[in-house]
Amino acid sequence: MATKTYLYKDLHTMATGAYSVYELATMFGVSEREIENAMKQYDIPTQIGRYTHWTKKEDKRLIEMRKSGFTNKEIAKELRRSLSMINSRIGNMKLPKKQKNRRWTEDDYHKIFLLKASGMTFREIGDVLDINFNTIAGRYYRRKREVNE
């Protein structure tokens, strides 16, 4: 019984210290299944690293950040997940897509032209502004053509 009390008390600290479920089970002298059940009970990811399962806390934080207007890239950084994992999770959760048709201001065009003049590629500009690089390129050339006419 003392092992289980110790297990639940320090499990979160040890799990976030990059120990695998196998290593935790070995340390505490219990089965891997018992470790996984305890981690699920306390909403601790059962895997560390690349293929970490999503917790309820992470889902809640994702939804909050999305409603607050954070970009997917900012959410990925905050949750320490890849951008593709964030996009996939948003799709799996069937969250509403962000409004696509936004109005472009002169300031938006000014930023694009400044960044392009500084030597950045459309892909790099898209990453900075969190806009698809094809959209950036299209807007850039369309505006350039309008100015030259």
Protein Blocks (a to p, Z undefined) as FASTA:
>chain_A
ZZmmmmmmmmmmmmmnopafklmmmmnopafklmmmmmmmnopafbecjklccdfklmmm
mmmmmmnopafklmmmmnopafklmmmmmmmnopacddfbdcddfklmmmmmmmmmnopa
fklmmmmnopafklmmmmmmmmmmmmmZZ
